[in-house]
Amino acid sequence: MDAFSQIILLIALVSFFSFQWLFHSVSPWISSRVCPGFRRLNPKQKIEWNSRTVSTFHALVVGIFCLYILLFDDAVNQDPVWGDPTMVKINVGITTGYLISDLLLIFYYWRAIGDKFFVIHHLAALYAYYYVLGVGMLPYFANFRLLAEFSTPCVNQRWFFEVLGYPKSSRPNITNGVLMAAIFFLVRIAVMPVYYGRMYTVYGTEAFYRVPLGGRGAWIFSSFCLDIMNIMWMHKIARGCYRVMRARDRAKAQLHENGKGD
């Protein structure tokens, strides 16, 4: 194992233990002091709260790093298949540590946060990241996928509002819902032409055929499956946002009518 691979392994290990520490110590300590409602939650809700807090922190760190790489890493942008993966490996190493940490928590607290879908998602992601960390290929596409993390904070915030008892028609909930729909669309749907455009430009090239068959399968098949799910989720989010907005408008109209009657 070369020196850089050892550094990436160390990054993944530090990431794993850091996210465990955030879950078990930092999130409960901060949440109980910043949000009084946290203390009223039952044990299962506190477990999911801490899990989502860690998830939000990971999403922000990795998402910002991902955006920096897309904007300023010329090596990866010029050669999306075999470009120098140094920066991407660091980012994927952080995510690998998080995914393993989250898997451990899911299995340990299965009754509170157990979800087969998340287990499959995490294992599939770890399999795909093997080709980035182990082989050093497809850095652009692996990093591009991490843009989706920007939608995670709003998704988690919706759960926080729900468990704290905020009405769906409340201003914070509606604001978060609109932001969630807009960000989800931007980082998961609107970017599809860019992603598949780059995929099309390398398809059939020498660089493409240097990718092992398993790597090509993990890349192309997982991309299609993930984006089908993204489209389905976007449809559900848009419908939910529309229903809440309509309910709020009807409530405002009713108040206006009642005011006229008085």
Rosetta blueprint (number, residue, H / E / L):
1 M L
2 D L
3 A H
4 F H
5 S H
6 Q H
7 I H
8 I H
9 L H
10 L H
11 I H
12 A H
13 L H
14 V H
15 S H
16 F H
17 F H
18 S H
19 F H
20 Q H
21 W H
22 L H
23 F H
24 H H
25 S H
26 V H
27 S H
28 P H
29 W H
30 I H
31 S H
32 S H
33 R H
34 V H
35 C L
36 P H
37 G H
38 F H
39 R H
40 R H
41 L L
42 N L
43 P H
44 K H
45 Q H
46 K H
47 I H
48 E H
49 W H
50 N H
51 S H
52 R H
53 T H
54 V H
55 S H
56 T H
57 F H
58 H H
59 A H
60 L H
61 V H
62 V H
63 G H
64 I H
65 F H
66 C H
67 L H
68 Y H
69 I H
70 L H
71 L H
72 F H
73 D L
74 D H
75 A H
76 V H
77 N H
78 Q H
79 D L
80 P L
81 V L
82 W L
83 G L
84 D L
85 P L
86 T H
87 M H
88 V H
89 K H
90 I H
91 N H
92 V H
93 G H
94 I H
95 T H
96 T H
97 G H
98 Y H
99 L H
100 I H
101 S H
102 D H
103 L H
104 L H
105 L H
106 I H
107 F H
108 Y H
109 Y L
110 W H
111 R H
112 A H
113 I H
114 G L
115 D L
116 K H
117 F H
118 F H
119 V H
120 I H
121 H H
122 H H
123 L H
124 A H
125 A H
126 L H
127 Y H
128 A H
129 Y H
130 Y H
131 Y H
132 V H
133 L H
134 G H
135 V H
136 G L
137 M L
138 L L
139 P H
140 Y H
141 F H
142 A H
143 N H
144 F H
145 R H
146 L H
147 L H
148 A H
149 E H
150 F H
151 S H
152 T H
153 P H
154 C H
155 V H
156 N H
157 Q H
158 R H
159 W H
160 F H
161 F H
162 E H
163 V H
164 L L
165 G L
166 Y L
167 P L
168 K L
169 S L
170 S L
171 R H
172 P H
173 N H
174 I H
175 T H
176 N H
177 G H
178 V H
179 L H
180 M H
181 A H
182 A H
183 I H
184 F H
185 F H
186 L H
187 V H
188 R H
189 I H
190 A L
191 V L
192 M H
193 P H
194 V H
195 Y H
196 Y H
197 G H
198 R H
199 M H
200 Y H
201 T H
202 V H
203 Y L
204 G L
205 T L
206 E H
207 A H
208 F H
209 Y H
210 R L
211 V L
212 P L
213 L H
214 G H
215 G H
216 R H
217 G H
218 A H
219 W H
220 I H
221 F H
222 S H
223 S H
224 F H
225 C H
226 L H
227 D H
228 I H
229 M H
230 N H
231 I H
232 M H
233 W H
234 M H
235 H H
236 K H
237 I H
238 A H
239 R H
240 G H
241 C H
242 Y H
243 R H
244 V H
245 M H
246 R H
247 A H
248 R H
249 D H
250 R H
251 A H
252 K H
253 A H
254 Q H
255 L H
256 H H
257 E H
258 N H
259 G H
260 K H
261 G H
262 D L
